[in-house]
Amino acid sequence: MNNLAQRYSIKHEIAYYECDINQQMTLPSLIQVMIKASEEQSDHLNRGSSYVNQLNLGWVITNYEIDVDRMPRLGEKIIFSTLATAHNKFFCYRDFYIEDEAGNRLVTVSSVFVIMDLSTRKIKAVDEEIIAPYESEKIKKIKRFNKMQPLSNPKTSPFKVRFYDIDSNKHVNNAIYFNWLLDVLGYEFLSTHTIKNVNIRFDKEIEFGNVVDSYYETEITDNEDQIISRHQVKVSEELCCEAEILWNKL
């Protein structure tokens, strides 16, 4: 990790509408507060959405790797910290750390961002003038996430993209994908399991009006108290997102 990278932190009290029936913060809510922290840092460095949008550019997330010791709980005061650790020609790497008031690490997130031309919808090379204030390390290496296994006999459920699923980049906000991934697992599963690890890749943007199909299957691990769920989100059979999630029984 680059020790010179600028670290930025915000405090956040977990509200009831951010939690599930077990009073744990949901993954979509966690992602939303994380992104809020990164956006506030960008604004603080004068590299916020207004700056990149006037260049006809936008930030797009391509990967998350999420390790969970435990999810924040209702009423807890939590510190969300973030720093841009490194970048190469096309990819920017950002870490997030979620801690309680005593400094105990609850969640660690590694992420990958790219810059997209808002007109062509194509990825652009990283402009050093945009990235310089973050003081991230310039590297040549491309970080590789664990490769996900294909689905063998999945079940599926359809979802229609709604107006409020779309963000200022005019595509589905990445937090919405987690609703599609998780909802298909059902009440009984979600109320009796908690997330331990997530590996997710966003392959193709999804737009307003699309109908998405959320495919999934589950597998019991060697540890009987843990289950892996594997997921794919497709539009017209085209892969847009895939994920693997490791769950612990409550």
C-alpha positions in Angstrom: 0.0 0.0 0.0 1.2 3.5 -0.8 1.8 5.2 2.6 1.8 8.6 0.9 -1.8 8.3 -0.4 -4.3 10.7 1.0 -6.7 9.0 3.5 -10.1 10.4 4.0 -12.7 9.5 6.7 -16.3 10.2 7.5 -18.4 9.2 10.6 -21.8 7.6 10.1 -24.4 6.4 12.5 -26.3 3.3 11.1 -30.0 4.1 10.6 -32.8 1.6 10.8 -33.6 2.0 7.0 -30.0 0.9 6.3 -30.5 -2.4 8.1 -32.1 -5.8 7.5 -34.5 -7.7 9.9 -31.5 -8.8 12.0 -30.5 -5.1 12.5 -27.4 -5.6 10.5 -26.4 -3.0 7.9 -27.2 -4.3 4.4 -24.6 -4.6 1.7 -26.2 -2.1 -0.6 -26.3 0.5 2.2 -22.7 -0.2 3.1 -21.7 0.4 -0.5 -23.6 3.7 -0.7 -21.9 5.1 2.4 -18.5 3.9 1.1 -19.1 5.8 -2.2 -20.2 8.8 -0.3 -16.9 8.8 1.5 -14.9 8.6 -1.8 -17.1 11.3 -3.4 -16.5 13.6 -0.4 -12.8 13.1 -0.7 -12.9 13.9 -4.4 -14.8 17.1 -3.6 -12.3 18.0 -0.9 -9.5 17.6 -3.5 -11.4 19.6 -6.2 -11.8 16.5 -8.3 -15.5 15.9 -7.7 -18.3 15.0 -10.1 -18.6 18.6 -11.4 -14.9 18.6 -12.3 -14.9 15.3 -14.2 -18.3 15.9 -15.7 -17.1 19.2 -17.3 -14.5 17.0 -19.0 -17.3 14.8 -20.2 -15.9 12.0 -18.1 -17.3 9.8 -15.3 -15.9 7.3 -12.8 -17.1 3.7 -13.2 -16.5 0.8 -10.8 -15.4 -2.5 -12.3 -14.5 -4.7 -9.3 -15.1 -5.0 -5.6 -13.5 -7.5 -3.2 -15.1 -7.3 0.2 -13.9 -9.0 3.4 -16.3 -8.9 6.4 -15.4 -9.6 10.0 -18.9 -8.4 10.9 -21.4 -6.0 9.4 -22.2 -2.8 11.3 -25.3 -2.8 13.4 -28.2 -0.5 14.0 -27.3 2.6 16.0 -23.5 2.0 15.8 -21.3 5.0 15.0 -19.0 3.8 12.3 -15.9 5.4 10.6 -15.7 4.9 6.9 -12.2 5.6 5.6 -10.9 5.5 2.0 -7.7 6.1 0.0 -6.7 5.8 -3.6 -3.7 3.4 -3.3 -2.4 3.1 -6.9 -3.1 3.6 -10.5 -1.8 2.5 -13.9 -2.7 3.5 -17.5 -6.3 2.5 -17.3 -7.1 1.3 -13.7 -7.3 3.1 -10.4 -7.3 1.2 -7.2 -9.1 2.4 -4.1 -9.4 0.7 -0.6 -12.1 1.3 2.0 -11.9 0.5 5.7 -15.0 0.4 7.9 -14.2 0.5 11.7 -16.1 1.0 14.9 -15.4 3.8 17.3 -12.9 1.7 19.2 -10.9 1.2 16.0 -11.9 -2.4 15.4 -11.9 -3.3 11.7 -15.3 -4.5 10.6 -15.1 -4.6 6.8 -12.2 -4.2 4.3 -12.9 -3.4 0.6 -10.6 -3.3 -2.4 -12.0 -1.7 -5.5 -11.1 -0.9 -9.1 -12.3 2.3 -10.9 -11.9 3.4 -14.5 -12.7 6.6 -16.3 -15.4 6.6 -18.9 -16.1 9.0 -21.8 -19.7 9.9 -21.2 -20.4 10.4 -25.0 -18.7 7.3 -26.4 -19.3 5.1 -23.2 -15.7 3.9 -23.7 -12.9 3.6 -21.1 -10.2 6.3 -21.4 -6.6 6.3 -20.2 -6.1 7.8 -16.7 -5.3 11.5 -16.9 -2.5 12.4 -14.5 -4.0 15.8 -13.9 -7.2 14.2 -12.6 -5.5 11.6 -10.3 -2.5 13.7 -9.0 -4.2 15.2 -5.9 -5.0 11.7 -4.5 -1.2 11.0 -4.3 -1.7 7.4 -5.3 1.3 5.4 -6.5 1.8 5.0 -10.2 2.4 1.3 -11.1 2.5 -0.8 -14.2 1.1 -4.0 -12.7 -2.6 -4.8 -13.2 -4.2 -6.3 -10.0 -5.9 -9.6 -10.7 -9.0 -10.7 -8.7 -9.9 -14.3 -8.1 -11.5 -15.9 -11.2 -15.1 -16.9 -10.7 -16.4 -20.4 -11.5 -19.2 -20.7 -14.1 -22.7 -21.6 -13.1 -23.7 -25.2 -13.8 -27.4 -25.4 -13.0 -28.7 -21.9 -12.0 -32.1 -20.6 -11.1 -33.2 -17.2 -12.4 -35.4 -14.2 -11.6 -36.2 -11.2 -13.8 -36.0 -7.5 -12.7 -36.8 -4.4 -14.7 -34.5 -1.4 -14.4 -36.4 1.5 -12.8 -35.8 5.3 -13.2 -34.4 5.6 -9.7 -31.9 2.8 -10.3 -30.0 5.1 -12.7 -27.3 7.5 -11.4 -25.7 10.6 -12.9 -23.6 8.5 -15.3 -27.0 7.4 -16.9 -26.6 3.8 -16.0 -27.5 1.5 -13.1 -25.8 2.5 -9.9 -23.5 -0.3 -8.7 -25.3 -0.6 -5.3 -28.4 -1.6 -7.2 -26.7 -4.7 -8.6 -26.5 -6.1 -5.0 -30.3 -6.0 -4.7 -30.6 -8.1 -7.8 -27.9 -10.5 -6.6 -29.3 -10.9 -3.1 -33.0 -10.8 -3.5 -33.1 -14.1 -5.5 -31.8 -16.0 -2.5 -35.1 -15.5 -0.6 -36.3 -14.6 2.8 -35.4 -17.8 4.6 -31.7 -17.8 3.4 -31.1 -14.1 3.9 -32.6 -14.0 7.4 -30.3 -16.9 8.6 -27.0 -16.1 6.9 -24.5 -13.2 6.9 -21.9 -12.2 4.4 -18.3 -13.1 5.0 -16.7 -12.3 1.6 -17.7 -10.9 -1.8 -15.9 -10.9 -5.1 -17.8 -9.0 -7.8 -17.0 -7.8 -11.3 -19.1 -5.4 -13.4 -18.6 -6.3 -17.1 -21.1 -4.1 -18.9 -23.3 -1.2 -18.0 -27.0 -1.6 -17.7 -29.4 1.2 -18.8 -32.9 2.4 -18.0 -35.7 0.1 -19.4 -33.5 -3.0 -19.6 -34.9 -6.2 -18.2 -32.2 -8.1 -16.3 -32.1 -11.8 -15.4 -30.4 -12.6 -12.1 -29.0 -16.1 -12.2 -27.7 -17.9 -9.1 -26.8 -21.2 -7.5 -25.5 -22.2 -4.0 -23.0 -24.7 -2.8 -22.2 -26.0 0.7 -18.5 -25.7 1.5 -16.3 -28.2 3.5 -17.3 -26.1 6.5 -21.0 -27.0 7.0 -21.6 -23.5 8.5 -20.6 -21.8 5.3 -22.3 -21.6 1.9 -21.1 -20.1 -1.4 -23.5 -18.4 -3.7 -22.6 -17.8 -7.3 -24.3 -15.1 -9.4 -24.6 -13.7 -12.9 -26.6 -10.7 -14.1 -27.5 -10.7 -17.8 -29.4 -8.6 -20.3 -30.6 -10.5 -23.3 -28.1 -13.3 -22.5 -25.2 -10.9 -22.4 -23.2 -11.0 -19.2 -23.2 -7.7 -17.3 -22.1 -8.7 -13.8 -20.9 -11.8 -11.9 -20.2 -12.4 -8.3 -19.3 -15.0 -5.7 -20.4 -14.6 -2.1 -19.3 -16.6 0.9 -21.9 -16.8 3.7 -21.8 -17.8 7.4 -24.8 -19.2 9.1 -26.1 -17.0 11.9 
